[in-house]
Structures are given as C-alpha cells and as structure tokens.
C-alpha cells in the first residue's frame, strides 16, 4: 500500500514527519497568532513601537469591549448571520430539488442543463460585477439591502450545490424509489420522505461549505451594499479601518470575532461534514 502508514515507517522518518508537521502548523498559524496577540495589546504598546514583542499590558477585555461599544460590530455580525443562513437554506433547498430532478428523471435537455450548472462555476465573479450591480439597481430594486446579498449568493452557490447534490442522489439505490412508486407514493412525498432523509450528510457538508463561503465573502459586499445597516462583518471591518486608522488592536479584535462563527460551525458539524464528503468512497 502506498503511501506507507507513518506507524510502519522507520524512527528517522517518523521524527522527520512530526517535525515537518509542527513546522507547517506553526507557519500556517503565524498570521493568526500575530493578530490574536495584537488584539490584546494596549495602545501604549503600539505607540511605543512594540509591534512584535509580547504585550507589556494585557488589554483584552478593554479592546474587545470597545469593539462592541464604539462600533456597529453587533449590527455587522447580525447582518452576516441573516445573510449567511438565508443563503445556505435557499441554495441547499433549490439544489436538492434540482439534483433530484437531474438524477432521477429523463427529459430532453437534462445534460445541457447540468452542463450549464457546471459551467456557471467557472465564470469569474469580476466579469459579473457590473451586470449584477445593474440588476440590483434597476431590475430588482434591492441594492444596498441584505436581500441583494442573499439573492445573489443563492444564485451563485446553487450551481455548485446542484452538481454536488445531483451526484449524491444518483448514488442512492434506485430500488427504494421504485418501491415507493409501486406503493403509489407521489413524487413530492418520495422527495420529502425518501430522498431528503438519505441526503442529510450531503446537505450538512454543503451547509458548512456554503456557510464559510458566504460568511467570508468580501467582494459582493463591496459591490452590492454601502450602508452600515446592510453591511456584513467583512465589509464592516474594512469600513472601521477608515475610522480606526492607527488602532490596529481594535481591528485585530474585530477580525478575530468575525472569524469565530465559521470555525464553530465546522467543529459542531465536522462529523456530518466528513460523512458527506466521503460518501461512496469505500464502495466497490
């Protein structure tokens, strides 16, 4: 079997493996560690030029409290939560229905339709910036509202989700669906009571992926919203940067707060996430 399991490697190779893993982990975490240390640093440290050393005064409580009391951070977090949850629910619901239709029904144009879903994933967002902005301004008057981000995130994520769900549903045993049809169960009830319970791991995996994509989105936040009432946390922190010009400790504290929800979602749903991504990997 290749590669050789690390437990069966020679002592020298095992030591080299563990040293490499630790070095890689430290390099990967270095920016996050730097931001975390800066977020608890006092303003006196920054004024004295202590950017990289250990803080002489721990001001974690004061810094994080000030982020909430002197900025609309709560509003930004609320906007991101609403936008992300609605986008996840909308894109997963639409993709589950589209995936069921594309995998279980034979109709003219099904292959072309699937190809369009796949091709849409390869269009660079930068090419769509002006058309999407014009649609939000003139066709669907949702510009500078959270609905602008919700609608367009659902539209952009549905293509990838449909491809994922279609492949997942296609792997389900056809006998289950045929047995339900023989019993006279309608197609809608088959979808609701047979398909959906079986594709929960795939839906959970998609939820984690889409939650991370939408929560961390910055590009569309700049294109489709301008006011604090609709800004998600990523664009909100950028706006605060203009106000807190030299207060890097507050920007760092806000950035860490913005990074917490996707990490929590991943750890809470990691079992379902891994089950969804590895479905069918052991078949055959």
C-alpha positions as CSV (number, residue, x, y, z in Angstrom):
1,X,0.0,0.0,0.0
2,X,1.3,3.5,-0.9
3,X,2.0,5.7,1.0
4,X,3.4,3.7,3.9
5,X,1.5,4.3,7.1
6,X,3.6,6.5,9.4
7,X,3.3,3.9,12.2
8,X,5.3,1.4,10.0
9,X,8.0,3.9,8.9
10,X,11.5,3.9,10.3
11,X,12.2,6.0,13.5
12,X,14.1,8.6,11.5
13,X,11.3,9.1,9.0
14,X,8.7,9.3,11.8
15,X,10.8,12.1,13.5
16,X,11.1,13.9,10.2
17,X,7.4,13.6,9.7
18,X,6.5,15.0,13.1
19,X,9.0,17.9,12.8
20,X,7.6,18.8,9.3
21,X,4.0,18.7,10.6
22,X,4.9,21.0,13.5
23,X,6.8,23.5,11.3
24,X,4.0,23.6,8.8
25,X,1.4,24.1,11.5
26,X,3.4,27.0,13.1
27,X,3.9,28.7,9.7
28,X,0.2,28.3,8.9
29,X,-0.9,29.7,12.3
30,X,1.7,32.5,12.5
31,X,-0.6,35.3,11.0
32,X,-3.5,34.2,13.3
33,X,-1.2,34.2,16.3
34,X,0.1,37.7,15.4
35,X,-3.5,39.0,15.1
36,X,-4.5,37.4,18.4
37,X,-1.6,38.9,20.2
38,X,-2.2,42.3,18.7
39,X,-5.9,42.1,19.7
40,X,-4.9,42.0,23.4
41,X,-2.1,44.6,23.1
42,X,-2.6,48.1,24.7
43,X,-2.5,51.3,22.7
44,X,0.6,52.3,24.7
45,X,2.4,49.3,23.3
46,X,1.5,50.3,19.7
47,X,2.6,53.9,20.3
48,X,5.9,52.7,21.7
49,X,6.5,50.6,18.6
50,X,6.1,47.2,20.3
51,X,4.5,45.5,17.3
52,X,6.0,42.0,17.5
53,X,7.1,41.6,21.1
54,X,4.9,40.2,23.9
55,X,2.4,42.8,25.2
56,X,3.6,44.7,28.3
57,X,0.0,45.2,29.3
58,X,-2.9,42.7,28.6
59,X,-5.9,44.8,27.5
60,X,-8.1,42.0,26.1
61,X,-11.3,43.0,27.9
62,X,-10.9,46.7,27.2
63,X,-10.2,46.1,23.5
64,X,-13.0,43.6,22.8
65,X,-15.4,45.7,24.9
66,X,-14.6,48.8,22.9
67,X,-15.1,47.0,19.6
68,X,-18.8,46.4,20.6
69,X,-19.4,49.8,22.3
70,X,-17.7,52.1,19.8
71,X,-18.6,50.5,16.5
72,X,-21.7,48.8,14.8
73,X,-20.0,45.4,15.2
74,X,-23.1,43.8,16.6
75,X,-25.1,45.0,13.6
76,X,-22.4,43.7,11.2
77,X,-22.5,40.3,12.9
78,X,-26.3,40.2,12.8
79,X,-26.3,41.1,9.1
80,X,-23.7,38.4,8.3
81,X,-25.8,35.8,10.3
82,X,-29.0,36.6,8.5
83,X,-27.4,36.7,5.0
84,X,-25.4,33.5,5.5
85,X,-28.3,31.5,7.0
86,X,-30.8,32.6,4.3
87,X,-28.3,31.9,1.5
88,X,-27.4,28.5,2.9
89,X,-31.1,27.4,3.2
90,X,-32.1,28.8,-0.2
91,X,-29.2,27.4,-2.2
92,X,-29.4,23.9,-0.5
93,X,-33.2,23.7,-0.9
94,X,-33.0,24.7,-4.6
95,X,-30.1,22.4,-5.3
96,X,-31.7,19.4,-3.6
97,X,-34.8,19.8,-5.8
98,X,-32.7,20.4,-9.0
99,X,-30.3,17.5,-8.1
100,X,-33.3,15.1,-7.6
101,X,-34.8,16.1,-11.0
102,X,-31.5,15.8,-12.9
103,X,-30.5,12.5,-11.3
104,X,-33.9,10.6,-11.4
105,X,-35.8,11.9,-14.4
106,X,-35.0,11.5,-18.1
107,X,-36.0,14.6,-20.1
108,X,-34.8,16.4,-23.1
109,X,-32.1,18.9,-22.3
110,X,-31.1,17.4,-18.9
111,X,-27.5,17.0,-19.9
112,X,-27.3,20.6,-21.3
113,X,-28.9,21.9,-18.1
114,X,-26.4,20.1,-15.9
115,X,-23.6,21.4,-18.1
116,X,-24.9,25.0,-17.6
117,X,-24.8,24.4,-13.8
118,X,-21.2,23.2,-14.1
119,X,-20.1,26.0,-16.5
120,X,-21.5,28.7,-14.2
121,X,-19.0,27.7,-11.6
122,X,-16.1,28.7,-13.9
123,X,-17.2,32.3,-14.6
124,X,-15.0,34.8,-12.8
125,X,-17.0,37.0,-10.4
126,X,-15.2,40.1,-11.6
127,X,-16.8,39.7,-15.1
128,X,-20.3,39.7,-13.5
129,X,-19.7,42.7,-11.2
130,X,-21.3,45.4,-13.5
131,X,-24.2,43.3,-14.7
132,X,-25.1,42.1,-11.2
133,X,-24.9,45.7,-9.9
134,X,-27.1,47.0,-12.6
135,X,-29.7,44.2,-12.0
136,X,-29.7,45.1,-8.2
137,X,-30.1,48.8,-9.1
138,X,-32.6,48.8,-11.9
139,X,-34.2,45.3,-12.4
140,X,-34.6,44.1,-8.8
141,X,-34.5,47.1,-6.6
142,X,-32.6,45.5,-3.8
143,X,-29.3,47.5,-3.9
144,X,-27.9,48.3,-0.5
145,X,-30.1,45.8,1.3
146,X,-29.3,42.5,2.8
147,X,-31.6,40.9,0.2
148,X,-29.2,41.9,-2.5
149,X,-26.5,39.7,-1.0
150,X,-29.0,36.9,-0.1
151,X,-30.5,36.7,-3.6
152,X,-27.2,36.8,-5.5
153,X,-25.4,34.4,-3.1
154,X,-28.2,31.9,-3.6
155,X,-27.9,32.3,-7.3
156,X,-24.1,31.9,-7.4
157,X,-24.0,29.0,-4.9
158,X,-26.8,27.0,-6.4
159,X,-24.7,25.8,-9.4
160,X,-22.1,24.1,-7.3
161,X,-24.6,22.8,-4.8
162,X,-26.7,21.3,-7.6
163,X,-23.7,19.4,-9.1
164,X,-22.9,18.1,-5.6
165,X,-26.5,17.0,-4.8
166,X,-27.1,15.5,-8.2
167,X,-24.1,13.2,-7.8
168,X,-25.0,12.3,-4.3
169,X,-28.7,11.5,-5.1
170,X,-27.6,9.5,-8.2
171,X,-25.7,7.1,-5.9
172,X,-28.8,6.2,-3.9
173,X,-30.3,2.8,-4.6
174,X,-33.0,3.1,-7.3
175,X,-35.0,0.2,-5.7
176,X,-36.0,2.5,-2.8
177,X,-37.6,5.0,-5.2
178,X,-39.2,2.3,-7.4
179,X,-40.7,0.6,-4.3
180,X,-42.3,3.8,-3.2
181,X,-43.7,4.4,-6.7
182,X,-45.2,0.9,-6.7
183,X,-46.9,1.7,-3.4
184,X,-48.5,4.7,-5.1
185,X,-46.4,7.4,-3.3
186,X,-46.4,10.7,-5.1
187,X,-43.1,12.2,-6.4
188,X,-43.2,15.1,-3.9
189,X,-43.6,12.7,-1.0
190,X,-40.8,10.5,-2.4
191,X,-38.5,13.6,-2.4
192,X,-39.6,14.7,1.1
193,X,-39.7,11.3,2.9
194,X,-37.3,9.1,1.0
195,X,-34.6,11.3,-0.6
196,X,-34.2,14.1,1.9
197,X,-33.5,11.8,4.9
198,X,-30.9,10.0,2.9
199,X,-29.1,13.1,1.7
200,X,-28.7,14.7,5.2
201,X,-24.9,14.1,5.2
202,X,-24.5,15.8,1.8
203,X,-26.7,18.7,3.0
204,X,-24.7,19.1,6.2
205,X,-21.4,19.1,4.2
206,X,-22.9,21.7,1.8
207,X,-24.1,23.8,4.8
208,X,-20.6,24.0,6.2
209,X,-19.0,24.9,2.8
210,X,-21.6,27.5,1.8
211,X,-21.6,29.0,5.3
212,X,-17.9,29.5,5.1
213,X,-18.0,30.9,1.5
214,X,-20.8,33.4,2.2
215,X,-19.7,34.5,5.7
216,X,-16.2,35.2,4.4
217,X,-17.4,37.0,1.2
218,X,-15.9,40.4,0.7
219,X,-16.2,41.1,-3.0
220,X,-20.0,41.1,-3.3
221,X,-20.3,43.0,0.0
222,X,-18.4,45.9,-1.6
223,X,-20.4,45.7,-4.9
224,X,-23.9,45.4,-3.5
225,X,-24.1,47.3,-0.2
226,X,-22.8,50.7,1.0
227,X,-24.6,51.5,4.3
228,X,-23.9,50.0,7.8
229,X,-27.5,48.8,8.0
230,X,-26.8,46.2,5.3
231,X,-23.0,45.6,5.6
232,X,-21.8,42.1,6.6
233,X,-19.0,41.9,9.0
234,X,-16.2,41.5,6.4
235,X,-17.1,44.8,4.7
236,X,-17.9,46.3,8.1
237,X,-14.4,45.8,9.4
238,X,-12.9,47.4,6.3
239,X,-15.2,50.4,6.9
240,X,-14.0,50.5,10.5
241,X,-10.4,50.5,9.3
242,X,-11.0,54.0,7.9
243,X,-12.2,55.2,11.3
244,X,-9.7,53.4,13.4
245,X,-6.7,54.4,11.4
246,X,-3.9,53.5,13.8
247,X,-5.8,51.4,16.3
248,X,-4.6,48.0,15.0
249,X,-5.5,46.3,18.2
250,X,-9.2,47.1,17.7
251,X,-9.1,46.0,14.0
252,X,-7.4,42.7,15.1
253,X,-10.0,42.1,17.8
254,X,-12.8,42.7,15.3
255,X,-11.2,40.4,12.7
256,X,-10.9,37.6,15.3
257,X,-14.6,38.0,16.2
258,X,-15.5,37.7,12.5
259,X,-13.5,34.5,12.2
260,X,-15.1,32.7,15.1
261,X,-18.6,31.7,13.6
262,X,-17.3,29.6,10.6
263,X,-14.8,27.8,12.9
264,X,-17.6,27.0,15.4
265,X,-19.9,25.7,12.6
266,X,-17.1,23.5,11.3
267,X,-16.4,21.9,14.7
268,X,-20.0,21.5,15.5
269,X,-20.8,19.7,12.2
270,X,-17.4,18.1,11.4
271,X,-18.8,14.6,11.7
272,X,-21.6,15.2,9.2
273,X,-19.2,17.2,7.0
274,X,-16.7,14.4,6.7
275,X,-19.5,11.8,6.2
276,X,-21.0,13.9,3.4
277,X,-17.6,14.4,1.6
278,X,-16.6,10.7,1.9
279,X,-19.9,9.2,0.9
280,X,-19.3,6.4,-1.6
281,X,-15.5,6.5,-1.1
282,X,-15.5,2.9,0.2
283,X,-17.8,1.4,-2.5
284,X,-16.5,-1.2,-4.8
